[in-house]
Amino acid sequence: MPKKVLDVGNCGPDHSAIRGLIERNFDADVTQAHGLEDTMEMMQQSNFDLVLVNRKLDQDYSDGLRIIEEIKLDDGLRTVPVMLITNFEEHQDLARKAGAETGFGKLSLDSPATIDHLAQWLS
């Protein structure tokens, strides 16, 4: 059965790139969410194996870290692995402090290291 990934807050082209990376390399389906409300609703309705959250949400440029914090505060969702998508290490540090796994940046989408990293949750 394919793994399920939720991609949160990315614009159309970035979502397509992330979906392509994951679906080419893993038996996984990628679903898109845009903000806090639809993310939480989708996570309540379906079990995801991994959630990827953009640092700045495309819909309103709000901070994706808030979504990670809300997921980690929810007793039913806190064990779901979540990653922040950002090239900035200081934001990765903040996400890890909020309970996220180490994420990756869009500049490293084509890196074999990113695929190896994602394999921990998607293989």
PyMOL commands that set and color helices and strands:
alter all, ss='L'
color gray80, all
select helices_A, chain A and resi 12-25+36-45+65-73+89-97+106-108+112-122
alter helices_A, ss='H'
color red, helices_A
select strands_A, chain A and resi 3-8+28-33+50-54+82-85+101-104
alter strands_A, ss='S'
color yellow, strands_A
deselect
rebuild
show_as cartoon
